[in-house]
Amino acid sequence: MTLAVSVVIPAYNEQDGVVPVLDRIFQAVESVLEVLVVVDFAEDSTVPVVKGHPRYGDGLSVLVNTYGRGPAHAIRYGIDHASHDVVVVTMADGSDDPRQIDPLARLVERGVVVAAASRYCPGGQQVGGPLLKSLISQGAGRSLGVLARVGTQDATNSFKAYSTDFIREVGIHSTSGFEIGLELTAKARRLRRPVAELPTIWLDRTIGDSNFDMKAWIPKYLRWYRFAFGPALSLEQVSEQAARIAALNQRATTTNGKSS
């Protein structure tokens, strides 16, 4: 049976860089493929560029997210509209290697619920990017891999393949930033579901600016980081604890918004 994959790409004014990313995905992926580019508003400059792509309407769609602004909502909206049993989240900035979409998806087909593209396992590499962000990411990923035994040394990387059924079973509670990759990895660990990784070479974007807000998002990442540690939980217990984390993160967002 031919493997089928839904690729979700959150985008914010990526008109200058998204076309080569889409070209590389369609050239590299051999699976049956749908690509969902998700934006926050119809006027986003990404929209006309995607609609002008030769594959638009033939495995390529652009969706306007109605869940709220920001990458977490865009990713969740895309996943909720995915048609296939495997969903891959990748970025619009060209930092991820699309040749790994098929191998990651095959791991999910074999039974893992999260398959991570890892910058920090043997054979992986991160090229470029802010030094402080890289050090924090490496420290978090490697400590989660060794101490929490989450199944990957790069739990914070957004470039992952997931079982769509698993996501719909556990839900997504993150509402800001790129927490979702860490959240779903932590949930899989607490449920003792299988997680695997493959090495990747991540390249810092060469066009446009990153939307990663380290100051605002790191405290929220830390709550999911801590959640990854601990004994096995039931699905109900995971949902209850995840809802509490989401409430704390939302409260922090509201407080920061009022103080800014």
Secondary structure, DSSP 8 states (H G I E B T S, - for coil): ---EEEEEEE-SS-TTTHHHHHHHHHHH--SEEEEEEEESSTT-THHHHHHTSTTBTTTEEEEE--S-SSHHHHHHHHHHT--SSEEEE--TTS-S-GGGHHHHHHHHHTT-SEEEEESSSTT-EEESS-HHHHHHHHHHHHHIIIII--S-S-TT-S-EEEEHHHHHHH-----STTTHHHHHHHHHHHTT--EEEEE-EEE--SSS-----HHHHHHHHHHHHHHTSSS---HHHHHHHHHHHHHHHHHHHHHHHHH-
